[in-house]
C-alpha cells in the first residue's frame, strides 16, 4: 500500500467466489486440485488496512476459473491484515502481511499452512539467495531480516536505510531500495552477503521503491520521486526516474526522467527476457502502464495500457501482464490479463485491493 493512499482510504468488505473471463465461469467454493494449482497464478489482495481481510486467490489459466480466498478455504482461518506481496521459493509460498507483521508460509501446490514467521515490524518484499537464505525488507524497523528457509525462522537483522522496499541480489551482494517510509530517503543499501553487513549507501534519487537486474547484469532502480509536504500540488514534488547502476563498480551509469513533475510511478516488473520493464504510473498527469526497454534513452510517453490501475503483475511463464484495479478500495477489485503486445486476453473479479500476482 502506498503512503499516499494510506492517508485517504476507509476500507472494508467481504470476499466472495466468482470469476469472469471471455467465457465467464462460476464455481462453487471448492478447493482446487494440485494440477489446478500448478497451472495457476496467485492473486495477492491487500484487503482493507486494519480490517484483517487480506486474501489470496488462485486463478487457473487453463480452465479460466478463479478460486477465491484460497488460504482461508484450505486452512479454516483468515490470512491477516494487508497482504503486501508473495514469493514462491522451493515449492513454498511466502505471503508477506504488512499489517499483521508476519509471513504466512504455505505449500505452493495446495495452499496448506506450513509455518507463520513473526518478529517483523512491517514486512514488505522478499528475495532469496538460494534455497537456504531469504531476505525480507522490514519497512518501519529500517532493517532487512534474513530468513532460514529450511526452518522458517529469522536468523539475523541487518540495518539499512529508511523504509526499505524492493530488493535484488546480484552475485554476493544484496541491493535494497530505501524509499524513506513516512519521510524521504534517496539511497540504495548495498549488503555484503558474506559478512551480512551494509557496506555502502549509494544515492540514486528520491524515494527508490523497486529494483531489478537486467539481461546485462545491470541494476534498474525505480525512483518514485518526492510527493512534497502537501501531497496535493506538484510545486514541491521531485521528478521520478530510472537509475541504472553497475553492481560491480557500485556506481550510477544512467539517470532517465519518467513522466512529468507530479507523476509518481511506484511499481514495476521486469519481463522474463530481462530486457523490458513494465511500470505503473497512475497518480496524476500521465496515467497508465508503460513499457520501457533497457536500451531506450528516454522513458515512453505513450502508455502500454491506458488507465488508472493500483497493481501490476507479470507471469514470466506465459509472458503476460496482469493489471489490478482496486475500484473504490472498498469492494472487490478486478484484474486484467494482457499479452506482451498489449492485447487484452481476459478479466476477472478478485478480492479487495488487488496489488499483483505470483506465478507458480
Secondary structure by P-SEA (a helix, b strand, c coil): ccaaaaacccbbbbbbbbccccbbbbbccccccaaaaaabbbbbbbccccccccbbbbbbccccccccaaaaaacccccccccccccccccbbbbbbccccbbbbcccccccccccccccccccccccccccbbbbbbccccbbbbbcccccccccccccccccccccccccbbbbbbccccccccbbbbbccccccccbbbbccccccccccccccbbbbbbcccccccccccccbbbbbbbbbccccccccccccccccccccccccccccccbbbbbbcccccbbbbbbbcccccccccccccccccbbbbcccccbbbbbbcccccccbbbbbbcccccccccccccccccccccc
